């Protein structure tokens, strides 16, 4: 093989010889002239040249990286011409590329193939839907997509669901969308992920959707991070905020994560319809509660199993239907934003709303509110939140009563979240009198604690009342 390569190289060298004559000679011009002159003289291709051509072609094909540039398929990076077919062609070829074993059963490992948008702006007239299922380890990145005037109102610019599918199970695994700007032009949504596993949406900017920015349907372990979403491009205080509509993110599946995400305009920031999801480091200022907006809506009555931590609810709050196993902690609520527990069947269990900050405008707005009545309340802890300019509400309340008599009453209605519900009481009875009275807890109805003694004495009573059923230090 080495001998054949040497012969091929020797032939190529004899074809392209550079002659230099004096100081004014131009090698570039001489090469061009020499080449044109040889074109005029017909010659038979030598076996060595033919061999060199074949070896070079086969070597390039074998070593070519699995990068599919959409401009090579005819996509227009200026955004003037429709690039839908060209980009779909690149995606189709990437999905047909060589596999290297399997990920999950039935998911071909594409080896990290990349569809590169080459930093262009592309006009799209229909969803970029994957043609087949059963593929994984693929990246689409590096450019901008904009919906054309012909784009369907119910479509998504990127549709991670197969046009055709054989069998059951997950459609795709380890598909990544990174460094993309998606402009739906108020026609449809941004990205749809259906029955897929370990999907990454990373460093994207999704705007002008009229339905949903990102929709996750089924599957699990879709991770959305370092991404910005907004129906309208604004930085707050928009005069048209009352008219914001759509939903930035819908999680209709389990085990997903939204981290380090900003949602700057939409009627609903995040709609959660599945369990075991994590929301962390999210800043929602999508639409103020006063205008009918909701930052995070948990529509999972009876089994929530969601954690919302270290997030920023900016003039927009959280709504949770019949929450069961829900944690909201370490978050900041600004502009009279608050948490609503909404009753469907009256169940609230395993709820922790702790260690948050609330800041408002001194309008007396409760930091936690009830929508409807709850008759099954267990292991609910709303405590250790700090408040400025709003009204503190909790499931653990502390108070005292002073009297020179036989009755002491501590009223906790202004603090306790649930009406007429006290499950446990601890109290300390302190008297400076000379007698040793017998005293006891007599009643806890109406969120009032009644302590009585057998004789009249001057005393102070310090009371802690708990609605959740357990005391925590």
Secondary structure, DSSP 4 states (H G I P E B T S, - for coil): -HHHHHHHHHHHHHHS-----STT--HHHHHHHHHHHHHHS--PPPHHHHHHHHHHHHHHHHH--SEEEGGGGT--TEEEEE-HHHHHHHHHHHHTSPP-SBSSTT-EEEEEEEEE-TT-EEEESS-EE-SBSSEEEEEEEEEEEEE-TTS-TT-EEEEES-SB--SSS-SEEEEEEEEEEEE-TTSSEEEEEES-BS-EEEEEEEE--SSEEEEEEEEE--EEEEEEEESS--SS--TTGGG--SEEEEEEEES-EEEEEEEEE-SEEEEE-SSSEEEES-EE-SS-GGGT-EEEEE--TT---EEEES-EEES--EEEES-EEEEEES-EEESS--EEEE-SSSEEEEEEEES-EEE--SS--BSEEEES--SEEEEEEEES-EEESSB--BSEEEEEEEEEEEEEEEE-TTTBSSTT---EEEEEEEE-SSS---EEEEE-GGGEEEEEEEEEEEEEEEEEEESSS----
